[in-house]
């Protein structure tokens, strides 16, 4: 039976979700957000909590990538990195971060090590932000026998990396202790000794350091954001240098909702500042099935970070518009209910598990001054097919047209289907509302496009 996030939503939840933006991914449970701005795109690397995890236990086997150019619509690029990439990994995809340097992209991960007992920091490398990625070393960059300050074997978790203005790359990580070390310019070798910072140092840490560090610089200040206590709240410290002493500041996000953990990521994009985190807000969510969210914020005049709280609304102001007259991947989503995504070697990522009443919302679609006359979508169906109602500005909004998708034979038999639509101009939210027979899956959806001028 289909798990509806997905898990039989209440009427109240359905009404709220029409306006919600958090969690920003609804097709999978996600955690440990690591944003990266490269050129004009924000790349969001996340862990993935599998919903069939054992009770009170994580099941994480891959890292997923989502991108946006407007902060409201997110495109799923599948899982460019899995724990199976690392021959030494025991199979747990703990927190990670990807950063660029010298034309390469370095993805630092943490996982239990089956060759060298305890947790380890590893690094994968790729030529593009999308990969493919490969294990850069064939072994851990940091293994548990290299870090003896903490008395437990899982202290080498949650790496964060930042390249300072002088070109020096810094690696921070830890659980129950905050470790830091310099990296050589090759980004896969330590440059000197590992330093341990006492988690209970009240000068350096507000609330004590637990895990999940995030290191960056803005203006004249370096910032270290981290999880404190357990269950976890998010706190931060500031310094004039990544290698100097830290000054504890305060709370970024207090303990809220039901997840035992939280994990921060902060980035500036298109003139705005964003704080990424995770909670358990999706239906069926809990401490082991988490969901990534984001809030916009403003620094104080002296560079401090204000205290923030979890919201359902999330990002209300887009920083771009979606062009409907080019191919848009169906997995580009602002909000969805009922559907999930899957990856095929030939097709790439596509939307699947589509049933009657499910929908996808895409925000800030700019139909321009002329408007559209035709809608095309690529889909496949093994059963009876179904319809896509094209509505604007609400689930019950004006219908621009209805696309019929018939039986195509097998799921891999993809075809393009077209329908004429009413002309609409200007910027609107677009709803793809799925209709058809129950209880079968209706169809898979790969991409869609509007055309104008016919």
C-alpha atoms as one frame of an Amber mdcrd trajectory, in Angstrom:
protein
   0.000   0.000   0.000   1.284   3.468  -0.887   2.862   5.512   1.887   1.498
   9.039   1.518   3.545  11.644   3.092   2.478  11.038   2.326   0.842   8.903
   5.043  -2.810   9.820   4.872  -2.681  13.561   5.418  -5.466  15.162   7.385
  -7.696  17.736   5.721  -6.133  20.423   7.888  -2.645  19.455   6.797  -3.700
  19.526   3.158  -5.093  23.050   3.500  -1.965  24.271   5.282   0.392  22.689
   2.786  -1.035  24.685  -0.126   0.706  27.717   1.408   3.645  25.913   3.052
   7.214  25.953   1.800   8.771  23.964   4.673   9.963  21.266   4.565  11.417
  22.188   1.176  11.603  18.534   0.018   8.459  16.409   0.369   9.305  13.471
  -1.921  11.961  12.004   0.413  12.989  12.295   4.026  16.158  14.411   4.096
  18.632  15.579   6.732  21.954  17.338   7.380  21.648  20.166   4.802  24.846
  21.514   3.225  24.204  24.460   0.860  26.794  25.552  -1.715  26.533  28.546
  -4.055  28.325  28.054  -7.365  27.863  30.469 -10.257  24.155  31.376 -10.320
  22.837  28.228  -8.634  22.369  27.115  -5.053  23.274  23.446  -4.638  21.856
  21.670  -1.591  23.545  18.401  -0.595  21.613  16.346   1.950  21.539  12.985
   3.633  18.535  10.757   3.035  16.654   9.000   5.838  15.071   5.836   4.485
  11.529   5.413   5.783  11.896   1.672   6.487  14.663   2.213   9.052  14.672
  -0.096  12.086  12.958   1.307  15.165  15.017   3.992  16.904  17.781   3.688
  14.324  19.001   5.534  11.245  19.073   3.965   7.799  21.073   6.280   5.532
  22.818   4.892   2.459  23.076   7.850   0.087  23.484  11.593  -0.317  21.054
  13.497  -2.530  21.406  16.760  -4.438  18.773  19.453  -5.019  19.249  22.761
  -6.817  17.402  26.056  -7.052  17.797  29.416  -8.762  14.787  31.038  -7.076
  14.743  29.576  -3.509  11.176  28.297  -3.893  11.402  25.559  -6.557  13.834
  22.694  -5.972  15.040  20.255  -8.651  15.918  16.709  -7.591  19.164  15.397
  -9.099  19.046  12.010  -7.425  21.867  10.522  -5.364  25.241  11.412  -6.913
  27.065   9.844  -3.955  26.380   6.684  -1.976  28.187   4.956   0.849  28.942
   2.100  -1.572  31.330   4.528  -3.323  33.657   4.078  -0.338  34.939   0.503
  -0.029  35.811   1.168   3.606  32.359   2.469   4.638  30.128   0.378   6.849
  27.101   1.871   5.087  25.936   4.858   7.133  25.742   8.184   5.319  26.268
  10.609   8.187  26.555  14.360   7.608  28.611  15.714   4.705  29.558  18.900
   2.823  30.689  19.616  -0.751  32.875  22.594  -1.725  34.681  23.690  -4.919
  38.388  24.322  -5.394  40.609  24.596  -8.475  37.953  23.272 -10.845  37.142
  20.219  -8.703  34.392  19.521  -6.183  35.296  17.877  -2.899  32.569  16.114
  -0.931  33.561  15.402   2.682  31.499  12.654   4.307  31.378  10.831   7.628
  30.687   7.135   8.030  31.555   4.164  10.182  34.691   2.425   8.955  34.641
  -1.349   8.581  38.396  -1.477   7.980  39.423   0.799  10.847  36.824   0.569
  13.641  34.980   3.750  14.570  33.746   6.688  12.559  35.878   8.252   9.825
  35.971  11.312   7.594  36.264  10.502   3.896  36.384  12.635   0.771  35.005
  12.118  -2.722  35.974  14.207  -5.738  34.150  15.116  -8.936  34.603  17.367
 -11.956  31.160  18.971 -11.639  28.786  19.735  -8.754  26.601  16.875 -10.042
  29.424  14.334 -10.152  30.146  11.628 -10.888  32.065  11.409  -7.647  34.719
   8.873  -6.667  36.578   8.135  -3.455  39.621  10.404  -3.637  41.777   8.323
  -1.301  40.510   4.759  -1.040  40.642   5.122   2.734  39.570   7.562   5.412
  41.116  11.025   5.549  40.582  10.981   9.328  40.171   7.686  11.168  39.262
   7.062  14.780  42.775   6.046  15.813  43.917   9.555  14.841  41.542  11.261
  17.293  41.881  10.160  20.901  40.542  13.177  22.798  37.009  11.794  23.100
  36.392   8.509  24.852  33.964   7.109  22.264  34.392   5.776  18.746  31.932
   8.034  16.884  33.656  11.372  17.474  34.727  11.732  13.812  31.392  12.899
  12.418  29.957  15.887  10.556  32.801  17.469   8.562  32.627  21.102   7.435
  35.270  22.758   5.259  35.994  26.395   4.469  38.780  28.016   2.443  40.032
  31.180   4.166  40.982  34.388   2.378  44.667  33.421   2.465  43.894  30.164
   0.629  44.199  27.967   3.709  41.485  25.299   3.868  40.170  24.375   7.315
  38.415  21.160   8.294  36.196  21.115  11.392  34.278  18.076  12.651  33.328
  16.160  15.762  30.825  14.631  18.146  31.345  15.321  21.837  34.460  17.280
  20.933  35.207  19.904  18.278  38.185  18.931  16.130  39.921  21.148  13.590
  42.846  20.768  11.212  44.345  22.453   8.183  44.081  20.865   4.746  46.762
  21.032   2.093  45.889  22.646  -1.227  45.163  19.201  -2.704  42.148  19.120
  -0.307  42.712  15.436   0.490  45.672  15.673   2.901  45.920  17.058   6.424
  48.437  19.847   6.873  49.682  19.505  10.438  48.264  18.249  13.699  44.616
  17.761  14.681  43.497  20.135  17.421  40.732  19.282  19.890  38.605  22.041
  21.408  36.912  21.153  24.686  33.154  20.972  24.090  32.517  22.384  27.584
  34.662  25.490  27.078  32.048  28.164  27.892  34.176  30.888  26.327  34.183
  29.099  22.959  30.752  27.465  22.983  27.317  28.574  24.067  25.482  25.601
  25.556  28.369  23.227  24.915  29.371  21.650  21.596  27.636  18.401  20.623
  28.122  17.965  16.856  27.174  19.327  13.389  29.636  22.231  12.960  29.228
  24.623  10.005  32.139  26.973   9.271  32.071  30.081   7.052  33.181  33.712
   6.833  31.102  36.821   6.217  32.597  40.288   6.259  35.361  40.426   8.848
  34.043  37.546  10.946  34.294  33.777  10.901  31.255  31.901  12.164  31.003
  28.433  13.679  27.421  27.176  13.902  26.825  23.909  15.765  24.359  21.689
  17.576  24.383  21.902  21.373  22.871  19.667  24.050  20.691  16.645  23.371
  18.017  16.849  22.120  19.773  19.499  20.088  19.410  23.253  19.714  21.571
  25.318  17.340  24.119  27.821  18.677  26.996  29.836  17.227  30.376  31.379
  17.949  32.444  34.068  16.187  36.159  34.637  15.639  38.525  36.819  13.647
  40.247  33.694  12.265  39.335  30.072  11.559  42.406  28.993  13.493  42.003
  31.314  16.474  39.929  31.161  19.653  36.157  31.250  19.365  33.843  33.555
  21.260  30.499  32.043  22.216  27.533  34.152  21.093  24.151  32.526  21.580
  21.218  30.569  20.213  20.403  30.425  16.502  17.451  28.037  16.844  16.112
  26.668  20.148  14.913  23.115  20.583  11.614  22.793  18.716   9.363  20.038
  17.370  10.208  16.395  17.818  13.537  15.550  16.178  16.324  14.791  18.648
  18.881  16.247  16.237  19.285  19.382  14.181  21.980  20.327  11.681  22.758
  23.852  10.429  23.914  25.277   7.113  24.143  29.009   6.368  24.765  30.709
   3.033  24.258  34.038   1.254  22.558  33.857  -2.149  21.433  36.658  -4.457
  21.687  39.236  -1.707  19.792  37.225   0.899  20.945  35.178   3.905  19.486
  31.720   4.487  19.598  29.290   7.403  19.039  25.610   6.577  18.146  23.031
   9.232  16.124  19.854   9.650  13.167  18.735  11.736  10.506  16.001  11.709
   7.708  18.053  10.131   6.636  15.770   7.283   3.783  13.391   8.095   5.306
  10.157   9.373   8.444  12.021  10.379  10.371  11.475  13.606  13.956  11.583
  14.867  15.033   9.034  12.252  12.921  10.343   9.360  13.805  14.021   9.139
  13.141  16.815   6.665  15.230  19.799   5.547  13.803  23.312   5.975  15.059
  26.845   5.378  14.474  30.325   6.833  15.603  33.715   5.573  17.193  36.044
   8.122  19.115  39.302   8.497  22.328  39.806  10.453  22.400  42.554  13.071
  24.523  45.640  12.277  27.433  44.178  14.261  27.281  40.869  12.403  25.436
  38.762  14.951  22.849  36.147  13.993  19.308  36.602  15.352  17.451  33.787
  17.059  15.152  31.981  14.618  12.259  29.574  14.927  10.927  26.781  12.751
   8.118  27.828  10.430   5.850  26.100   7.948   5.865  29.128   5.646   9.612
  29.062   4.993  10.665  31.281   2.100   7.918  33.691   1.090   9.966  35.843
  -1.311  11.351  34.199  -4.436  14.616  35.489  -5.907  13.814  34.421  -9.465
  11.053  33.351 -11.846  10.483  30.002 -13.513  10.398  30.015 -17.324   7.630
  27.613 -18.454   8.671  27.806 -22.111  11.720  25.591 -21.695  11.791  21.957
 -20.654  11.108  21.782 -16.926  11.916  18.569 -15.104   8.832  17.171 -13.350
  10.978  16.804 -10.237  11.228  20.605 -10.017   8.877  21.175  -7.100   7.904
  23.866  -4.631   5.416  21.615  -2.850   3.962  18.197  -3.568   1.710  15.644
  -1.965   1.638  11.932  -2.599   4.429  11.575  -5.149   8.057  10.551  -4.881
  10.993  10.416  -7.291  13.086   7.643  -8.754  16.234   7.527 -10.862  16.730
   5.522 -14.035  20.114   5.145 -15.736  18.690   6.165 -19.113  15.934   8.584
 -18.082  17.519  10.226 -15.041  15.281  11.437 -12.200  11.511  11.343 -12.728
   8.317  11.624 -10.683   6.601   8.374  -9.790   4.024   6.850  -7.431   1.395
   9.197  -8.870  -2.147   8.503  -7.668  -5.536  10.180  -7.918  -5.578  13.405
  -5.903  -1.808  13.857  -5.747  -0.338  17.105  -7.018   2.790  19.157  -7.662
   2.956  22.895  -7.062   5.482  25.086  -8.900   5.843  28.678  -7.695   6.458
  31.960  -9.506   5.864  30.719 -13.076   6.230  33.631 -15.500   3.936  33.218
 -18.515   4.995  36.611 -19.831   2.882  39.133 -21.749   1.801  36.790 -24.545
   0.758  33.657 -22.664   0.783  29.982 -23.594  -1.342  27.994 -26.015   0.053
  24.444 -25.714   1.237  22.142 -22.933   3.468  19.105 -23.521   4.551  16.431
 -21.046   6.590  13.232 -21.246   5.006  10.346 -19.344   4.534   6.572 -19.205
   1.804   4.319 -17.815   1.538   0.573 -17.254  -2.096   0.687 -16.129  -4.970
   2.956 -17.160  -3.166   6.294 -17.391  -4.865   9.426 -16.075  -5.077  13.184
 -16.453  -3.114  16.260 -15.418  -5.299  19.230 -14.570  -3.339  22.446 -15.037
  -4.549  24.954 -12.444  -3.176  28.326 -11.396  -2.938  29.963  -7.974  -4.601
  27.152  -6.021  -5.756  23.544  -6.000  -9.213  24.845  -6.898  -7.861  27.609
  -9.129  -8.674  28.264 -12.757  -8.120  25.277 -15.055  -5.901  26.165 -18.012
  -6.306  22.748 -19.594  -6.336  19.013 -18.991  -3.762  16.628 -20.429  -4.826
  13.021 -21.054  -2.135  10.395 -20.532  -3.161   6.951 -21.813  -1.763   3.473
 -21.244   1.679   3.243 -22.892   2.349  -0.476 -22.364   5.148  -0.487 -19.778
   6.659   2.007 -17.368   9.722   2.384 -19.575   7.616   3.211 -22.638   7.857
   6.992 -22.466   5.815   9.159 -24.830   5.096  12.854 -25.307   1.506  14.105
 -24.979   0.075  17.535 -25.817  -3.009  19.578 -25.099  -4.162  23.101 -25.887
  -4.472  25.470 -22.938  -6.097  28.784 -22.124  -3.816  31.750 -22.481  -2.733
  33.269 -19.184  -0.221  36.064 -18.720   1.966  37.245 -15.880   3.339  35.364
 -12.878   1.311  32.574 -11.257   1.735  29.496  -9.107   1.098  26.401 -11.236
  -0.563  23.255  -9.893  -0.305  19.926 -11.707  -3.230  18.026 -10.205  -3.370
  14.320 -10.992  -6.662  12.528 -11.675  -7.570   8.954 -12.620  -8.798   5.546
 -11.558  -8.061   4.181  -8.098  -6.158   2.491  -6.532  -3.577   2.013  -9.297
  -0.609   4.271  -9.924  -1.611   6.534 -12.813   1.628   7.311 -14.629   5.252
   8.396 -14.297   6.147  11.960 -15.292   9.549  13.027 -16.653   9.219  16.632
 -17.850   6.791  19.294 -19.066   6.782  22.480 -21.152   4.409  25.216 -22.283
   4.543  26.722 -25.783   3.198  30.042 -26.945   2.258  31.666 -30.224   0.168
  28.953 -31.903
